[in-house]
Amino acid sequence: MTQLIRVSVLGATGYGGGEILRLLHTAGDAIRIVHATSRSKAGTPVSKMHRNLSQITDLQFSNPAAEQILADSDVIFGALPHGGAADVLAPLYDAVKSTDKIIIDLSGDFRLRDADVYKEWYDHTHPRPELLQEAVYGCPEFNRERIRTAKLIASPGCFATSINLSLLPVAVEGILSGVPQVVAMTGSSGSGADAKEGTHHPTRAQTLRPYKVLDHQHVPECVQLVQLAGSRIDSISFTPISAPIVRGILAVVVADISTAYKTKDVQDIYRKYFADSRYIKVLTDREPECASIAGTNFVEIRPRVTPEGRLHVLCALDNLVKGGAGQAVECLGIMKPSLKIPGLDWPGTWP
Ligand SMILES: NC(=O)c1ccc[n+]([C@@H]2O[C@H](COP(=O)([O-])OP(=O)(O)OC[C@H]3O[C@@H](n4cnc5c(N)ncnc54)[C@H](OP(=O)(O)O)[C@@H]3O)[C@@H](O)[C@H]2O)c1
């Protein structure tokens, strides 16, 4: 029998927090949400913010003290903005690291191993740099074994997941070289629940808007991962674009490979690499697209070799699910193998 797991979700009014609640709900009685925290909406029903959960949960947002969260929870998900996340989660981690409890963070605060690199890309001095060596990067397609026993998971970024999955098979194969070029489009939910100048509907609904060009904070975590996977590349040229959709990322990744492979050869490499990866679909007969993975933890990926011999990969995923909450919940499933989370296996809708 599965043991009841008590979960707190910090930053639960946000889009990431809402997706964690949605996915965990599908685990039924195996999981009890003890705290869905918010500083601004304590006492408000969760379903007021996350309308998909109305008449599904009568949970209310709350704003308990850290001691209460620690006492009541077996698992703590952080869905807080980077910068503030480490301030909240580091003291919680200090308290849980020698217990059976687990922290899974969706923010960028524990993804990078080097505090100087964090400062450079996040423009913020890390409050607890020593913890960067202790966090496990929550990419199941690379770190599954380390995730099983981790106490602090740094769940990868949304864009980063699309780049990681596009490059990992050739990085591990030892044939990735040069500076990969990435252009990726994302939906508006990637910017969080609060409307900002660059994410407000009228300013982005009818346009394709590049932003943080060659300067997006997800680049260093991808470089770090492909280096750990055995590649010598030290940069990635990345152009992110806001697209007029709500959910989804479509990435176009072009990279040099050091062996004269044909498309069939790289398809074999990707199929083999992802053979045991439940959520990765390697496509060879159609293009990846956002509609077929929206709301799901699945990823569509299509590798090819261009006539000039370069690697060309298209990758589609849902930024809030495999690119965020879904991947974080997937990590929990890896740590608790007897736990069934049907929401992760939901195939989505079509059309
Ligand atoms: N959106 C995505 O597609 C996506 C994908 C992967 C990873 N992520 C990462 O996941 C995290 C959450 O993203 P999101 O899109 O869910 O953001 P969001 O919609 O802006 O929600 C953030 C939540 O954190 C709370 N909060 C804000 N500042 C806080 C602070 N200093 N201390 C405590 N609580 C604070 C807010 O609620 P109150 O103000 O009511 O407390 C809010 O509920 C971010 O680090 C983001 O980078 C997001």
The ligand as an SDF file (V2000), in Angstrom:
LIG
                    3D

 48 52  0  0  0  0  0  0  0  0999 V2000
    5.6990   29.5600  -15.9090 N   0  0  0  0  0  0  0  0  0  0  0  0
    6.4550   28.6050  -16.4340 C   0  0  0  0  0  0  0  0  0  0  0  0
    6.2350   28.1550  -17.5710 O   0  0  0  0  0  0  0  0  0  0  0  0
    7.6170   28.0470  -15.6450 C   0  0  0  0  0  0  0  0  0  0  0  0
    8.2620   26.9020  -16.1290 C   0  0  0  0  0  0  0  0  0  0  0  0
    9.3600   26.3850  -15.4130 C   0  0  0  0  0  0  0  0  0  0  0  0
    9.7930   27.0090  -14.2710 C   0  0  0  0  0  0  0  0  0  0  0  0
    9.1620   28.1410  -13.8420 N   0  0  0  0  0  0  0  0  0  0  0  0
    9.6690   28.7750  -12.6230 C   0  0  0  0  0  0  0  0  0  0  0  0
    8.7540   28.4580  -11.5760 O   0  0  0  0  0  0  0  0  0  0  0  0
    8.6900   29.5390  -10.6540 C   0  0  0  0  0  0  0  0  0  0  0  0
    7.2410   29.9980  -10.5370 C   0  0  0  0  0  0  0  0  0  0  0  0
    6.8440   30.4290  -11.8290 O   0  0  0  0  0  0  0  0  0  0  0  0
    5.3440   30.8840  -12.1100 P   0  0  0  0  0  0  0  0  0  0  0  0
    5.2370   31.0630  -13.5630 O   0  0  0  0  0  0  0  0  0  0  0  0
    4.4160   29.9700  -11.4040 O   0  0  0  0  0  0  0  0  0  0  0  0
    5.3430   32.3110  -11.3800 O   0  0  0  0  0  0  0  0  0  0  0  0
    4.0870   33.1610  -10.9250 P   0  0  0  0  0  0  0  0  0  0  0  0
    2.9030   32.7480  -11.6990 O   0  0  0  0  0  0  0  0  0  0  0  0
    4.5580   34.5740  -10.9710 O   0  0  0  0  0  0  0  0  0  0  0  0
    3.8910   32.7310   -9.3880 O   0  0  0  0  0  0  0  0  0  0  0  0
    4.8530   32.9760   -8.4000 C   0  0  0  0  0  0  0  0  0  0  0  0
    4.2250   32.7700   -7.0350 C   0  0  0  0  0  0  0  0  0  0  0  0
    5.1730   33.0220   -6.0010 O   0  0  0  0  0  0  0  0  0  0  0  0
    4.6040   33.8980   -4.9920 C   0  0  0  0  0  0  0  0  0  0  0  0
    5.7000   34.8060   -4.6660 N   0  0  0  0  0  0  0  0  0  0  0  0
    6.1850   35.7990   -5.4310 C   0  0  0  0  0  0  0  0  0  0  0  0
    7.2780   36.3590   -4.8400 N   0  0  0  0  0  0  0  0  0  0  0  0
    7.4660   35.6850   -3.6880 C   0  0  0  0  0  0  0  0  0  0  0  0
    8.4220   35.7750   -2.6430 C   0  0  0  0  0  0  0  0  0  0  0  0
    9.4130   36.6660   -2.6720 N   0  0  0  0  0  0  0  0  0  0  0  0
    8.3070   34.9390   -1.5790 N   0  0  0  0  0  0  0  0  0  0  0  0
    7.3080   34.0450   -1.5250 C   0  0  0  0  0  0  0  0  0  0  0  0
    6.3650   33.9260   -2.5050 N   0  0  0  0  0  0  0  0  0  0  0  0
    6.4590   34.7100   -3.5710 C   0  0  0  0  0  0  0  0  0  0  0  0
    3.4130   34.5770   -5.6190 C   0  0  0  0  0  0  0  0  0  0  0  0
    2.2730   34.5460   -4.7500 O   0  0  0  0  0  0  0  0  0  0  0  0
    2.0080   35.5750   -3.5930 P   0  0  0  0  0  0  0  0  0  0  0  0
    2.4760   36.9200   -4.0930 O   0  0  0  0  0  0  0  0  0  0  0  0
    0.5330   35.5140   -3.3580 O   0  0  0  0  0  0  0  0  0  0  0  0
    2.7810   35.0800   -2.4370 O   0  0  0  0  0  0  0  0  0  0  0  0
    3.0530   33.6700   -6.7910 C   0  0  0  0  0  0  0  0  0  0  0  0
    2.0360   32.7740   -6.4300 O   0  0  0  0  0  0  0  0  0  0  0  0
    9.6090   30.6330  -11.2120 C   0  0  0  0  0  0  0  0  0  0  0  0
   10.8640   30.5590  -10.5860 O   0  0  0  0  0  0  0  0  0  0  0  0
    9.7280   30.2830  -12.6770 C   0  0  0  0  0  0  0  0  0  0  0  0
   10.9220   30.7220  -13.2690 O   0  0  0  0  0  0  0  0  0  0  0  0
    8.0680   28.6590  -14.4850 C   0  0  0  0  0  0  0  0  0  0  0  0
  1  2  1  0
  2  3  2  0
  2  4  1  0
  4  5  1  0
  4 48  2  0
  5  6  2  0
  6  7  1  0
  7  8  2  0
  8  9  1  0
  8 48  1  0
  9 10  1  0
  9 46  1  0
 10 11  1  0
 11 12  1  0
 11 44  1  0
 12 13  1  0
 13 14  1  0
 14 15  2  0
 14 16  1  0
 14 17  1  0
 17 18  1  0
 18 19  2  0
 18 20  1  0
 18 21  1  0
 21 22  1  0
 22 23  1  0
 23 24  1  0
 23 42  1  0
 24 25  1  0
 25 26  1  0
 25 36  1  0
 26 27  1  0
 26 35  1  0
 27 28  2  0
 28 29  1  0
 29 30  1  0
 29 35  2  0
 30 31  1  0
 30 32  2  0
 32 33  1  0
 33 34  2  0
 34 35  1  0
 36 37  1  0
 36 42  1  0
 37 38  1  0
 38 39  2  0
 38 40  1  0
 38 41  1  0
 42 43  1  0
 44 45  1  0
 44 46  1  0
 46 47  1  0
M  CHG  2   8   1  16  -1
M  END
$$$$
